[in-house]
Amino acid sequence: MRLIRYTQPYGRTFYAPLARSPWAGLEAEVGRLFEAALSETASSAAEVRFPIDLYEDAHTTTVRAELPGVDRSAISVELVEGTLQIGARRVQKIGEREETVELKRSINVQEHVVQTDKISATYDNGVLTVTLPKREEAKPRKVTVAIA
Amino acid sequence: MSLITSLIPSLAERPAQAQPQPRSEERGPTVAPRYEITETAEAFALVVQLPGVAKDGLELSVDHEEVRLVGRRAWRKPEALTVLHRETSDAAFELVLSHDRAIDVEKVSAELRDGVLRVALAKAASLKPRKITVG
């Protein structure tokens, strides 16, 4: 085997702008995008999602969320600008230290359909049930048309 | 057989092998719940997340070999409701943990609150740290 001296490709030594990769700007942009995307997931990891179910009948829309082991006072249900926000805080004791986990989910709600002042919620066996009654005008109406 | 059981005492205490275990097929598909086990010098603590399971839907059995747990969900969807979106399952929870005689079957306490089951499983005497005084 013979050892040969490594020579830089692209004649870097002759022309300075070529020393910089032609894709450097794009690479920086891609790096920035990745960083932004990753930091977003990192922040959402602190807010744990929990499974929810949506049901509907003629009069109500029902949201059921599995939130085991959460204190009732640590659950918040808010309707803000057409979004139903369910938040909960679970305090876990791991040995001596306590760990707080924030749980959050939001659901889009059509405010013209829901009687916003009559929303109710219950918490049983670790399941939160939010009942959203529909407005009268949003309920399906049955009109019998007489056929002459 | 009596010779074998006298040689291996653990066989005598074992429930008869012929005894059929309740098959999971009978209660439909089951899912494994999320659980956590922590250990202290005296006991094991088992914490199982069983959202939607009420006290009467929970079966917990502890024998010399296994801790067996079945939790059925208390809520069934009324006929009138239509599903818009689902992320949860209706399947019952089932968890089987084998422990190889590590726990004292007589000293098991359990508490189910807000969909979280906490079971305290005292360690069998043979597993507890023993202090031997040297005379």
Interface residues (C-beta under 8 A of the other chain):
Chain A: P51 I52 D53 L54 Y55 E56 D57 A58 T61 T62 R64 E66 L67 P68 G69 V70 D71 G95 Y123 D124 N125 G126 V127
Chain B: T38 Q49 L50 P51 G52 V53 A54 A74 W75 K77 P78 A80 L81 T82 V83 L84 H85 R86 E87 T88 R113 D114 G115 V116
